[in-house]
């Protein structure tokens, strides 16, 4: 398990009661996310993991599940990809 998984799972559990989420569950398809909660999720990710969610990052696929959130945070924390060489 990734070290961030428990943190994300705990945050979602506070907002999604009565459902035991699996790491791959699509929280949007399951109907757990409205526009207000989506913004709370983005704010949580930025504050908790010290990453900046840019406009181009506001893609539902980055926040669809615990697995996707962890992958997004891991990519953002690693920094920008190096430019390809000549």
Biotite code that builds the C-alpha atoms (Angstrom):
import biotite.structure as struc

atoms = struc.array([
    struc.Atom([0.000, 0.000, 0.000], chain_id="A", res_id=1, res_name="UNK", atom_name="CA", element="C"),
    struc.Atom([1.247, 3.480, -0.865], chain_id="A", res_id=2, res_name="UNK", atom_name="CA", element="C"),
    struc.Atom([1.965, 5.691, 2.170], chain_id="A", res_id=3, res_name="UNK", atom_name="CA", element="C"),
    struc.Atom([-0.660, 8.261, 1.063], chain_id="A", res_id=4, res_name="UNK", atom_name="CA", element="C"),
    struc.Atom([-3.475, 5.724, 0.719], chain_id="A", res_id=5, res_name="UNK", atom_name="CA", element="C"),
    struc.Atom([-4.595, 5.791, 4.359], chain_id="A", res_id=6, res_name="UNK", atom_name="CA", element="C"),
    struc.Atom([-4.690, 9.599, 4.377], chain_id="A", res_id=7, res_name="UNK", atom_name="CA", element="C"),
    struc.Atom([-6.862, 9.785, 1.255], chain_id="A", res_id=8, res_name="UNK", atom_name="CA", element="C"),
    struc.Atom([-9.067, 6.942, 2.463], chain_id="A", res_id=9, res_name="UNK", atom_name="CA", element="C"),
    struc.Atom([-9.639, 8.694, 5.827], chain_id="A", res_id=10, res_name="UNK", atom_name="CA", element="C"),
    struc.Atom([-10.566, 11.974, 4.118], chain_id="A", res_id=11, res_name="UNK", atom_name="CA", element="C"),
    struc.Atom([-13.063, 10.263, 1.826], chain_id="A", res_id=12, res_name="UNK", atom_name="CA", element="C"),
    struc.Atom([-14.521, 8.194, 4.679], chain_id="A", res_id=13, res_name="UNK", atom_name="CA", element="C"),
    struc.Atom([-15.400, 11.402, 6.561], chain_id="A", res_id=14, res_name="UNK", atom_name="CA", element="C"),
    struc.Atom([-17.473, 12.522, 3.571], chain_id="A", res_id=15, res_name="UNK", atom_name="CA", element="C"),
    struc.Atom([-18.752, 9.201, 2.236], chain_id="A", res_id=16, res_name="UNK", atom_name="CA", element="C"),
    struc.Atom([-20.486, 7.437, 5.067], chain_id="A", res_id=17, res_name="UNK", atom_name="CA", element="C"),
    struc.Atom([-22.014, 4.007, 4.917], chain_id="A", res_id=18, res_name="UNK", atom_name="CA", element="C"),
    struc.Atom([-19.868, 2.725, 2.051], chain_id="A", res_id=19, res_name="UNK", atom_name="CA", element="C"),
    struc.Atom([-16.558, 0.914, 2.342], chain_id="A", res_id=20, res_name="UNK", atom_name="CA", element="C"),
    struc.Atom([-14.559, 2.258, -0.609], chain_id="A", res_id=21, res_name="UNK", atom_name="CA", element="C"),
    struc.Atom([-12.122, 0.079, -2.453], chain_id="A", res_id=22, res_name="UNK", atom_name="CA", element="C"),
    struc.Atom([-9.040, 1.865, -3.780], chain_id="A", res_id=23, res_name="UNK", atom_name="CA", element="C"),
    struc.Atom([-10.262, 1.479, -7.365], chain_id="A", res_id=24, res_name="UNK", atom_name="CA", element="C"),
    struc.Atom([-13.919, 2.513, -6.767], chain_id="A", res_id=25, res_name="UNK", atom_name="CA", element="C"),
    struc.Atom([-15.002, 5.384, -9.026], chain_id="A", res_id=26, res_name="UNK", atom_name="CA", element="C"),
    struc.Atom([-16.401, 7.895, -6.529], chain_id="A", res_id=27, res_name="UNK", atom_name="CA", element="C"),
    struc.Atom([-17.912, 9.987, -9.339], chain_id="A", res_id=28, res_name="UNK", atom_name="CA", element="C"),
    struc.Atom([-19.706, 7.048, -11.004], chain_id="A", res_id=29, res_name="UNK", atom_name="CA", element="C"),
    struc.Atom([-20.975, 5.906, -7.593], chain_id="A", res_id=30, res_name="UNK", atom_name="CA", element="C"),
    struc.Atom([-22.566, 9.341, -7.117], chain_id="A", res_id=31, res_name="UNK", atom_name="CA", element="C"),
    struc.Atom([-20.574, 10.370, -4.050], chain_id="A", res_id=32, res_name="UNK", atom_name="CA", element="C"),
    struc.Atom([-19.164, 13.571, -5.556], chain_id="A", res_id=33, res_name="UNK", atom_name="CA", element="C"),
    struc.Atom([-20.975, 16.810, -6.286], chain_id="A", res_id=34, res_name="UNK", atom_name="CA", element="C"),
    struc.Atom([-19.299, 20.028, -7.437], chain_id="A", res_id=35, res_name="UNK", atom_name="CA", element="C"),
    struc.Atom([-18.778, 21.317, -3.891], chain_id="A", res_id=36, res_name="UNK", atom_name="CA", element="C"),
    struc.Atom([-17.176, 18.084, -2.718], chain_id="A", res_id=37, res_name="UNK", atom_name="CA", element="C"),
    struc.Atom([-14.996, 17.995, -5.849], chain_id="A", res_id=38, res_name="UNK", atom_name="CA", element="C"),
    struc.Atom([-13.556, 21.378, -4.871], chain_id="A", res_id=39, res_name="UNK", atom_name="CA", element="C"),
    struc.Atom([-13.075, 20.201, -1.270], chain_id="A", res_id=40, res_name="UNK", atom_name="CA", element="C"),
    struc.Atom([-11.196, 17.188, -2.616], chain_id="A", res_id=41, res_name="UNK", atom_name="CA", element="C"),
    struc.Atom([-8.912, 19.397, -4.720], chain_id="A", res_id=42, res_name="UNK", atom_name="CA", element="C"),
    struc.Atom([-8.271, 21.678, -1.733], chain_id="A", res_id=43, res_name="UNK", atom_name="CA", element="C"),
    struc.Atom([-7.523, 18.671, 0.474], chain_id="A", res_id=44, res_name="UNK", atom_name="CA", element="C"),
    struc.Atom([-5.025, 17.270, -2.045], chain_id="A", res_id=45, res_name="UNK", atom_name="CA", element="C"),
    struc.Atom([-3.221, 20.604, -2.344], chain_id="A", res_id=46, res_name="UNK", atom_name="CA", element="C"),
    struc.Atom([-3.046, 21.195, 1.409], chain_id="A", res_id=47, res_name="UNK", atom_name="CA", element="C"),
    struc.Atom([-2.308, 17.643, 2.529], chain_id="A", res_id=48, res_name="UNK", atom_name="CA", element="C"),
    struc.Atom([0.333, 16.776, -0.046], chain_id="A", res_id=49, res_name="UNK", atom_name="CA", element="C"),
    struc.Atom([1.811, 20.231, -0.767], chain_id="A", res_id=50, res_name="UNK", atom_name="CA", element="C"),
    struc.Atom([1.124, 20.062, -4.498], chain_id="A", res_id=51, res_name="UNK", atom_name="CA", element="C"),
    struc.Atom([-0.491, 22.615, -6.765], chain_id="A", res_id=52, res_name="UNK", atom_name="CA", element="C"),
    struc.Atom([-3.475, 21.510, -8.799], chain_id="A", res_id=53, res_name="UNK", atom_name="CA", element="C"),
    struc.Atom([-3.249, 23.556, -11.982], chain_id="A", res_id=54, res_name="UNK", atom_name="CA", element="C"),
    struc.Atom([-6.170, 24.205, -14.323], chain_id="A", res_id=55, res_name="UNK", atom_name="CA", element="C"),
    struc.Atom([-4.967, 21.473, -16.687], chain_id="A", res_id=56, res_name="UNK", atom_name="CA", element="C"),
    struc.Atom([-4.956, 19.043, -13.720], chain_id="A", res_id=57, res_name="UNK", atom_name="CA", element="C"),
    struc.Atom([-8.683, 19.566, -13.096], chain_id="A", res_id=58, res_name="UNK", atom_name="CA", element="C"),
    struc.Atom([-9.540, 16.404, -14.972], chain_id="A", res_id=59, res_name="UNK", atom_name="CA", element="C"),
    struc.Atom([-12.023, 14.012, -13.388], chain_id="A", res_id=60, res_name="UNK", atom_name="CA", element="C"),
    struc.Atom([-9.652, 11.130, -14.163], chain_id="A", res_id=61, res_name="UNK", atom_name="CA", element="C"),
    struc.Atom([-7.110, 12.516, -11.671], chain_id="A", res_id=62, res_name="UNK", atom_name="CA", element="C"),
    struc.Atom([-9.637, 12.310, -8.815], chain_id="A", res_id=63, res_name="UNK", atom_name="CA", element="C"),
    struc.Atom([-11.884, 9.399, -9.822], chain_id="A", res_id=64, res_name="UNK", atom_name="CA", element="C"),
    struc.Atom([-10.627, 6.921, -7.194], chain_id="A", res_id=65, res_name="UNK", atom_name="CA", element="C"),
    struc.Atom([-8.163, 6.547, -4.357], chain_id="A", res_id=66, res_name="UNK", atom_name="CA", element="C"),
    struc.Atom([-5.734, 4.888, -6.774], chain_id="A", res_id=67, res_name="UNK", atom_name="CA", element="C"),
    struc.Atom([-6.039, 7.771, -9.262], chain_id="A", res_id=68, res_name="UNK", atom_name="CA", element="C"),
    struc.Atom([-5.614, 10.420, -6.566], chain_id="A", res_id=69, res_name="UNK", atom_name="CA", element="C"),
    struc.Atom([-2.448, 8.699, -5.313], chain_id="A", res_id=70, res_name="UNK", atom_name="CA", element="C"),
    struc.Atom([-1.073, 8.425, -8.863], chain_id="A", res_id=71, res_name="UNK", atom_name="CA", element="C"),
    struc.Atom([-1.805, 12.113, -9.467], chain_id="A", res_id=72, res_name="UNK", atom_name="CA", element="C"),
    struc.Atom([-0.160, 13.241, -6.221], chain_id="A", res_id=73, res_name="UNK", atom_name="CA", element="C"),
    struc.Atom([2.866, 11.042, -6.922], chain_id="A", res_id=74, res_name="UNK", atom_name="CA", element="C"),
    struc.Atom([3.270, 12.569, -10.399], chain_id="A", res_id=75, res_name="UNK", atom_name="CA", element="C"),
    struc.Atom([2.866, 16.123, -9.094], chain_id="A", res_id=76, res_name="UNK", atom_name="CA", element="C"),
    struc.Atom([5.296, 15.568, -6.220], chain_id="A", res_id=77, res_name="UNK", atom_name="CA", element="C"),
    struc.Atom([7.914, 14.242, -8.659], chain_id="A", res_id=78, res_name="UNK", atom_name="CA", element="C"),
    struc.Atom([7.829, 17.540, -10.548], chain_id="A", res_id=79, res_name="UNK", atom_name="CA", element="C"),
    struc.Atom([7.650, 18.240, -14.256], chain_id="A", res_id=80, res_name="UNK", atom_name="CA", element="C"),
    struc.Atom([8.819, 15.647, -16.731], chain_id="A", res_id=81, res_name="UNK", atom_name="CA", element="C"),
    struc.Atom([12.165, 16.491, -18.300], chain_id="A", res_id=82, res_name="UNK", atom_name="CA", element="C"),
    struc.Atom([12.095, 17.931, -21.816], chain_id="A", res_id=83, res_name="UNK", atom_name="CA", element="C"),
    struc.Atom([13.048, 15.375, -24.476], chain_id="A", res_id=84, res_name="UNK", atom_name="CA", element="C"),
    struc.Atom([16.570, 15.836, -25.777], chain_id="A", res_id=85, res_name="UNK", atom_name="CA", element="C"),
    struc.Atom([17.531, 16.500, -29.393], chain_id="A", res_id=86, res_name="UNK", atom_name="CA", element="C"),
])
